[in-house]
Amino acid sequence: GEELQRWDEKIAFMNDAWIEKANAAGLDGAALLEDLKATVAKYAN
C-alpha cells in the first residue's frame, strides 16, 4: 500500500547499491530484489 511505497522510495538508494553488490557476486541482483519485494508485499497485507 501507500506505506510500503513510501519506504520503497526512502530505501531506493540502498537497493541500487545492493543490486550492484549482488551483480558483482555473479547474481541477478534486480531479480532477487523484485522477488524480495513481492514476498514482502504478499505478507504485508
CHARMM internal coordinates of N, CA and C (Angstrom, degrees):
IC EDIT
DIST 1 N 1 CA 1.4335
DIST 1 CA 1 C 1.5142
ANGL 1 N 1 CA 1 C 110.88
DIST 1 C 2 N 1.2939
ANGL 1 CA 1 C 2 N 113.59
DIHE 1 N 1 CA 1 C 2 N -156.30
DIST 2 N 2 CA 1.4640
ANGL 1 C 2 N 2 CA 121.23
DIHE 1 CA 1 C 2 N 2 CA -176.95
DIST 2 CA 2 C 1.5276
ANGL 2 N 2 CA 2 C 111.45
DIHE 1 C 2 N 2 CA 2 C -63.44
DIST 2 C 3 N 1.3246
ANGL 2 CA 2 C 3 N 117.02
DIHE 2 N 2 CA 2 C 3 N -42.31
DIST 3 N 3 CA 1.4696
ANGL 2 C 3 N 3 CA 121.11
DIHE 2 CA 2 C 3 N 3 CA 179.80
DIST 3 CA 3 C 1.5257
ANGL 3 N 3 CA 3 C 111.10
DIHE 2 C 3 N 3 CA 3 C -61.60
DIST 3 C 4 N 1.3301
ANGL 3 CA 3 C 4 N 116.35
DIHE 3 N 3 CA 3 C 4 N -43.69
DIST 4 N 4 CA 1.4644
ANGL 3 C 4 N 4 CA 120.93
DIHE 3 CA 3 C 4 N 4 CA 179.44
DIST 4 CA 4 C 1.5226
ANGL 4 N 4 CA 4 C 110.51
DIHE 3 C 4 N 4 CA 4 C -61.89
DIST 4 C 5 N 1.3247
ANGL 4 CA 4 C 5 N 116.89
DIHE 4 N 4 CA 4 C 5 N -39.88
DIST 5 N 5 CA 1.4650
ANGL 4 C 5 N 5 CA 120.17
DIHE 4 CA 4 C 5 N 5 CA 179.77
DIST 5 CA 5 C 1.5282
ANGL 5 N 5 CA 5 C 110.99
DIHE 4 C 5 N 5 CA 5 C -66.33
DIST 5 C 6 N 1.3339
ANGL 5 CA 5 C 6 N 117.08
DIHE 5 N 5 CA 5 C 6 N -38.80
DIST 6 N 6 CA 1.4686
ANGL 5 C 6 N 6 CA 119.79
DIHE 5 CA 5 C 6 N 6 CA 178.30
DIST 6 CA 6 C 1.5216
ANGL 6 N 6 CA 6 C 110.81
DIHE 5 C 6 N 6 CA 6 C -61.99
DIST 6 C 7 N 1.3216
ANGL 6 CA 6 C 7 N 116.76
DIHE 6 N 6 CA 6 C 7 N -43.57
DIST 7 N 7 CA 1.4638
ANGL 6 C 7 N 7 CA 120.29
DIHE 6 CA 6 C 7 N 7 CA 178.15
DIST 7 CA 7 C 1.5216
ANGL 7 N 7 CA 7 C 110.75
DIHE 6 C 7 N 7 CA 7 C -65.25
DIST 7 C 8 N 1.3183
ANGL 7 CA 7 C 8 N 116.65
DIHE 7 N 7 CA 7 C 8 N -40.35
DIST 8 N 8 CA 1.4629
ANGL 7 C 8 N 8 CA 121.05
DIHE 7 CA 7 C 8 N 8 CA 179.92
DIST 8 CA 8 C 1.5243
ANGL 8 N 8 CA 8 C 110.42
DIHE 7 C 8 N 8 CA 8 C -58.55
DIST 8 C 9 N 1.3264
ANGL 8 CA 8 C 9 N 116.44
DIHE 8 N 8 CA 8 C 9 N -41.51
DIST 9 N 9 CA 1.4626
ANGL 8 C 9 N 9 CA 120.54
DIHE 8 CA 8 C 9 N 9 CA 179.21
DIST 9 CA 9 C 1.5285
ANGL 9 N 9 CA 9 C 110.93
DIHE 8 C 9 N 9 CA 9 C -67.28
DIST 9 C 10 N 1.3288
ANGL 9 CA 9 C 10 N 117.24
DIHE 9 N 9 CA 9 C 10 N -38.90
DIST 10 N 10 CA 1.4618
ANGL 9 C 10 N 10 CA 121.17
DIHE 9 CA 9 C 10 N 10 CA -177.89
DIST 10 CA 10 C 1.5275
ANGL 10 N 10 CA 10 C 112.63
DIHE 9 C 10 N 10 CA 10 C -68.08
DIST 10 C 11 N 1.3269
ANGL 10 CA 10 C 11 N 117.30
DIHE 10 N 10 CA 10 C 11 N -32.41
DIST 11 N 11 CA 1.4657
ANGL 10 C 11 N 11 CA 119.72
DIHE 10 CA 10 C 11 N 11 CA -175.61
DIST 11 CA 11 C 1.5265
ANGL 11 N 11 CA 11 C 113.17
DIHE 10 C 11 N 11 CA 11 C -104.93
DIST 11 C 12 N 1.3217
ANGL 11 CA 11 C 12 N 117.22
DIHE 11 N 11 CA 11 C 12 N 11.41
DIST 12 N 12 CA 1.4671
ANGL 11 C 12 N 12 CA 120.46
DIHE 11 CA 11 C 12 N 12 CA -177.78
DIST 12 CA 12 C 1.5259
ANGL 12 N 12 CA 12 C 111.79
DIHE 11 C 12 N 12 CA 12 C -57.09
DIST 12 C 13 N 1.3319
ANGL 12 CA 12 C 13 N 117.97
DIHE 12 N 12 CA 12 C 13 N -39.39
DIST 13 N 13 CA 1.4677
ANGL 12 C 13 N 13 CA 119.95
DIHE 12 CA 12 C 13 N 13 CA -179.15
DIST 13 CA 13 C 1.5275
ANGL 13 N 13 CA 13 C 110.84
DIHE 12 C 13 N 13 CA 13 C -64.92
DIST 13 C 14 N 1.3253
ANGL 13 CA 13 C 14 N 117.57
DIHE 13 N 13 CA 13 C 14 N -34.31
DIST 14 N 14 CA 1.4649
ANGL 13 C 14 N 14 CA 120.28
DIHE 13 CA 13 C 14 N 14 CA 177.71
DIST 14 CA 14 C 1.5228
ANGL 14 N 14 CA 14 C 110.17
DIHE 13 C 14 N 14 CA 14 C -70.19
DIST 14 C 15 N 1.3199
ANGL 14 CA 14 C 15 N 116.34
DIHE 14 N 14 CA 14 C 15 N -36.00
DIST 15 N 15 CA 1.4621
ANGL 14 C 15 N 15 CA 120.17
DIHE 14 CA 14 C 15 N 15 CA 177.83
DIST 15 CA 15 C 1.5193
ANGL 15 N 15 CA 15 C 110.57
DIHE 14 C 15 N 15 CA 15 C -59.79
DIST 15 C 16 N 1.3212
ANGL 15 CA 15 C 16 N 116.93
DIHE 15 N 15 CA 15 C 16 N -44.30
DIST 16 N 16 CA 1.4659
ANGL 15 C 16 N 16 CA 120.83
DIHE 15 CA 15 C 16 N 16 CA -179.28
DIST 16 CA 16 C 1.5249
ANGL 16 N 16 CA 16 C 110.98
DIHE 15 C 16 N 16 CA 16 C -60.48
DIST 16 C 17 N 1.3327
ANGL 16 CA 16 C 17 N 116.47
DIHE 16 N 16 CA 16 C 17 N -44.22
DIST 17 N 17 CA 1.4636
ANGL 16 C 17 N 17 CA 120.37
DIHE 16 CA 16 C 17 N 17 CA 179.89
DIST 17 CA 17 C 1.5256
ANGL 17 N 17 CA 17 C 110.17
DIHE 16 C 17 N 17 CA 17 C -65.31
DIST 17 C 18 N 1.3285
ANGL 17 CA 17 C 18 N 116.60
DIHE 17 N 17 CA 17 C 18 N -40.08
DIST 18 N 18 CA 1.4636
ANGL 17 C 18 N 18 CA 120.56
DIHE 17 CA 17 C 18 N 18 CA -179.40
DIST 18 CA 18 C 1.5264
ANGL 18 N 18 CA 18 C 110.50
DIHE 17 C 18 N 18 CA 18 C -65.43
DIST 18 C 19 N 1.3294
ANGL 18 CA 18 C 19 N 116.77
DIHE 18 N 18 CA 18 C 19 N -41.75
DIST 19 N 19 CA 1.4667
ANGL 18 C 19 N 19 CA 121.28
DIHE 18 CA 18 C 19 N 19 CA 178.08
DIST 19 CA 19 C 1.5277
ANGL 19 N 19 CA 19 C 109.80
DIHE 18 C 19 N 19 CA 19 C -60.00
DIST 19 C 20 N 1.3231
ANGL 19 CA 19 C 20 N 117.01
DIHE 19 N 19 CA 19 C 20 N -44.00
DIST 20 N 20 CA 1.4689
ANGL 19 C 20 N 20 CA 120.40
DIHE 19 CA 19 C 20 N 20 CA 179.34
DIST 20 CA 20 C 1.5240
ANGL 20 N 20 CA 20 C 111.04
DIHE 19 C 20 N 20 CA 20 C -61.01
DIST 20 C 21 N 1.3371
ANGL 20 CA 20 C 21 N 117.31
DIHE 20 N 20 CA 20 C 21 N -43.08
DIST 21 N 21 CA 1.4708
ANGL 20 C 21 N 21 CA 120.70
DIHE 20 CA 20 C 21 N 21 CA 179.46
DIST 21 CA 21 C 1.5249
ANGL 21 N 21 CA 21 C 110.87
DIHE 20 C 21 N 21 CA 21 C -65.10
DIST 21 C 22 N 1.3299
ANGL 21 CA 21 C 22 N 116.68
DIHE 21 N 21 CA 21 C 22 N -42.90
DIST 22 N 22 CA 1.4631
ANGL 21 C 22 N 22 CA 120.23
DIHE 21 CA 21 C 22 N 22 CA 179.67
DIST 22 CA 22 C 1.5236
ANGL 22 N 22 CA 22 C 110.34
DIHE 21 C 22 N 22 CA 22 C -64.30
DIST 22 C 23 N 1.3235
ANGL 22 CA 22 C 23 N 116.78
DIHE 22 N 22 CA 22 C 23 N -43.07
DIST 23 N 23 CA 1.4632
ANGL 22 C 23 N 23 CA 120.49
DIHE 22 CA 22 C 23 N 23 CA 178.32
DIST 23 CA 23 C 1.5281
ANGL 23 N 23 CA 23 C 110.87
DIHE 22 C 23 N 23 CA 23 C -61.51
DIST 23 C 24 N 1.3313
ANGL 23 CA 23 C 24 N 116.69
DIHE 23 N 23 CA 23 C 24 N -40.46
DIST 24 N 24 CA 1.4607
ANGL 23 C 24 N 24 CA 121.06
DIHE 23 CA 23 C 24 N 24 CA 179.35
DIST 24 CA 24 C 1.5277
ANGL 24 N 24 CA 24 C 111.19
DIHE 23 C 24 N 24 CA 24 C -64.05
DIST 24 C 25 N 1.3366
ANGL 24 CA 24 C 25 N 116.07
DIHE 24 N 24 CA 24 C 25 N -27.08
DIST 25 N 25 CA 1.4667
ANGL 24 C 25 N 25 CA 121.00
DIHE 24 CA 24 C 25 N 25 CA 178.91
DIST 25 CA 25 C 1.5281
ANGL 25 N 25 CA 25 C 111.49
DIHE 24 C 25 N 25 CA 25 C -86.08
DIST 25 C 26 N 1.3426
ANGL 25 CA 25 C 26 N 116.28
DIHE 25 N 25 CA 25 C 26 N 4.26
DIST 26 N 26 CA 1.4572
ANGL 25 C 26 N 26 CA 120.32
DIHE 25 CA 25 C 26 N 26 CA 178.14
DIST 26 CA 26 C 1.5168
ANGL 26 N 26 CA 26 C 113.94
DIHE 25 C 26 N 26 CA 26 C 87.18
DIST 26 C 27 N 1.3318
ANGL 26 CA 26 C 27 N 116.62
DIHE 26 N 26 CA 26 C 27 N 14.77
DIST 27 N 27 CA 1.4618
ANGL 26 C 27 N 27 CA 121.02
DIHE 26 CA 26 C 27 N 27 CA 179.28
DIST 27 CA 27 C 1.5243
ANGL 27 N 27 CA 27 C 109.75
DIHE 26 C 27 N 27 CA 27 C -104.15
DIST 27 C 28 N 1.3225
ANGL 27 CA 27 C 28 N 116.39
DIHE 27 N 27 CA 27 C 28 N 166.21
DIST 28 N 28 CA 1.4651
ANGL 27 C 28 N 28 CA 121.28
DIHE 27 CA 27 C 28 N 28 CA 174.66
DIST 28 CA 28 C 1.5258
ANGL 28 N 28 CA 28 C 107.19
DIHE 27 C 28 N 28 CA 28 C -94.00
DIST 28 C 29 N 1.3238
ANGL 28 CA 28 C 29 N 115.32
DIHE 28 N 28 CA 28 C 29 N 87.22
DIST 29 N 29 CA 1.4561
ANGL 28 C 29 N 29 CA 120.93
DIHE 28 CA 28 C 29 N 29 CA -175.01
DIST 29 CA 29 C 1.5106
ANGL 29 N 29 CA 29 C 113.98
DIHE 28 C 29 N 29 CA 29 C -57.45
DIST 29 C 30 N 1.3265
ANGL 29 CA 29 C 30 N 117.43
DIHE 29 N 29 CA 29 C 30 N -42.02
DIST 30 N 30 CA 1.4611
ANGL 29 C 30 N 30 CA 120.48
DIHE 29 CA 29 C 30 N 30 CA -178.57
DIST 30 CA 30 C 1.5247
ANGL 30 N 30 CA 30 C 111.06
DIHE 29 C 30 N 30 CA 30 C -63.88
DIST 30 C 31 N 1.3195
ANGL 30 CA 30 C 31 N 117.02
DIHE 30 N 30 CA 30 C 31 N -42.68
DIST 31 N 31 CA 1.4646
ANGL 30 C 31 N 31 CA 120.63
DIHE 30 CA 30 C 31 N 31 CA -179.92
DIST 31 CA 31 C 1.5241
ANGL 31 N 31 CA 31 C 110.74
DIHE 30 C 31 N 31 CA 31 C -66.57
DIST 31 C 32 N 1.3246
ANGL 31 CA 31 C 32 N 116.92
DIHE 31 N 31 CA 31 C 32 N -40.91
DIST 32 N 32 CA 1.4610
ANGL 31 C 32 N 32 CA 120.32
DIHE 31 CA 31 C 32 N 32 CA 178.50
DIST 32 CA 32 C 1.5226
ANGL 32 N 32 CA 32 C 111.07
DIHE 31 C 32 N 32 CA 32 C -63.26
DIST 32 C 33 N 1.3244
ANGL 32 CA 32 C 33 N 116.74
DIHE 32 N 32 CA 32 C 33 N -40.92
DIST 33 N 33 CA 1.4564
ANGL 32 C 33 N 33 CA 120.69
DIHE 32 CA 32 C 33 N 33 CA -179.71
DIST 33 CA 33 C 1.5259
ANGL 33 N 33 CA 33 C 110.68
DIHE 32 C 33 N 33 CA 33 C -66.43
DIST 33 C 34 N 1.3214
ANGL 33 CA 33 C 34 N 117.66
DIHE 33 N 33 CA 33 C 34 N -41.89
DIST 34 N 34 CA 1.4632
ANGL 33 C 34 N 34 CA 120.48
DIHE 33 CA 33 C 34 N 34 CA 177.99
DIST 34 CA 34 C 1.5248
ANGL 34 N 34 CA 34 C 110.88
DIHE 33 C 34 N 34 CA 34 C -62.51
DIST 34 C 35 N 1.3249
ANGL 34 CA 34 C 35 N 116.59
DIHE 34 N 34 CA 34 C 35 N -39.65
DIST 35 N 35 CA 1.4576
ANGL 34 C 35 N 35 CA 120.76
DIHE 34 CA 34 C 35 N 35 CA 177.79
DIST 35 CA 35 C 1.5272
ANGL 35 N 35 CA 35 C 110.15
DIHE 34 C 35 N 35 CA 35 C -63.27
DIST 35 C 36 N 1.3189
ANGL 35 CA 35 C 36 N 116.71
DIHE 35 N 35 CA 35 C 36 N -42.27
DIST 36 N 36 CA 1.4577
ANGL 35 C 36 N 36 CA 120.85
DIHE 35 CA 35 C 36 N 36 CA 178.13
DIST 36 CA 36 C 1.5258
ANGL 36 N 36 CA 36 C 110.79
DIHE 35 C 36 N 36 CA 36 C -62.64
DIST 36 C 37 N 1.3362
ANGL 36 CA 36 C 37 N 116.93
DIHE 36 N 36 CA 36 C 37 N -44.91
DIST 37 N 37 CA 1.4670
ANGL 36 C 37 N 37 CA 120.69
DIHE 36 CA 36 C 37 N 37 CA 179.20
DIST 37 CA 37 C 1.5239
ANGL 37 N 37 CA 37 C 110.89
DIHE 36 C 37 N 37 CA 37 C -60.82
DIST 37 C 38 N 1.3286
ANGL 37 CA 37 C 38 N 116.89
DIHE 37 N 37 CA 37 C 38 N -40.49
DIST 38 N 38 CA 1.4616
ANGL 37 C 38 N 38 CA 120.73
DIHE 37 CA 37 C 38 N 38 CA 179.48
DIST 38 CA 38 C 1.5232
ANGL 38 N 38 CA 38 C 110.57
DIHE 37 C 38 N 38 CA 38 C -64.30
DIST 38 C 39 N 1.3257
ANGL 38 CA 38 C 39 N 116.66
DIHE 38 N 38 CA 38 C 39 N -40.31
DIST 39 N 39 CA 1.4620
ANGL 38 C 39 N 39 CA 120.76
DIHE 38 CA 38 C 39 N 39 CA 179.22
DIST 39 CA 39 C 1.5226
ANGL 39 N 39 CA 39 C 110.59
DIHE 38 C 39 N 39 CA 39 C -66.01
DIST 39 C 40 N 1.3298
ANGL 39 CA 39 C 40 N 117.24
DIHE 39 N 39 CA 39 C 40 N -44.40
DIST 40 N 40 CA 1.4620
ANGL 39 C 40 N 40 CA 121.27
DIHE 39 CA 39 C 40 N 40 CA 178.81
DIST 40 CA 40 C 1.5259
ANGL 40 N 40 CA 40 C 109.93
DIHE 39 C 40 N 40 CA 40 C -61.35
DIST 40 C 41 N 1.3291
ANGL 40 CA 40 C 41 N 117.18
DIHE 40 N 40 CA 40 C 41 N -45.52
DIST 41 N 41 CA 1.4595
ANGL 40 C 41 N 41 CA 120.91
DIHE 40 CA 40 C 41 N 41 CA -179.28
DIST 41 CA 41 C 1.5272
ANGL 41 N 41 CA 41 C 111.07
DIHE 40 C 41 N 41 CA 41 C -62.46
DIST 41 C 42 N 1.3201
ANGL 41 CA 41 C 42 N 116.30
DIHE 41 N 41 CA 41 C 42 N -37.48
DIST 42 N 42 CA 1.4640
ANGL 41 C 42 N 42 CA 121.20
DIHE 41 CA 41 C 42 N 42 CA -179.31
DIST 42 CA 42 C 1.5228
ANGL 42 N 42 CA 42 C 111.20
DIHE 41 C 42 N 42 CA 42 C -60.75
DIST 42 C 43 N 1.3253
ANGL 42 CA 42 C 43 N 115.94
DIHE 42 N 42 CA 42 C 43 N -41.85
DIST 43 N 43 CA 1.4598
ANGL 42 C 43 N 43 CA 120.11
DIHE 42 CA 42 C 43 N 43 CA -175.48
DIST 43 CA 43 C 1.5249
ANGL 43 N 43 CA 43 C 113.52
DIHE 42 C 43 N 43 CA 43 C -95.59
DIST 43 C 44 N 1.3144
ANGL 43 CA 43 C 44 N 117.91
DIHE 43 N 43 CA 43 C 44 N -5.99
DIST 44 N 44 CA 1.4600
ANGL 43 C 44 N 44 CA 121.49
DIHE 43 CA 43 C 44 N 44 CA -178.77
DIST 44 CA 44 C 1.5260
ANGL 44 N 44 CA 44 C 112.14
DIHE 43 C 44 N 44 CA 44 C -77.17
DIST 44 C 45 N 1.3130
ANGL 44 CA 44 C 45 N 116.57
DIHE 44 N 44 CA 44 C 45 N -20.73
DIST 45 N 45 CA 1.4690
ANGL 44 C 45 N 45 CA 119.40
DIHE 44 CA 44 C 45 N 45 CA -175.96
DIST 45 CA 45 C 1.4815
ANGL 45 N 45 CA 45 C 113.37
DIHE 44 C 45 N 45 CA 45 C -104.05
END
COOR INIT
IC SEED 1 N 1 CA 1 C
IC BUILD
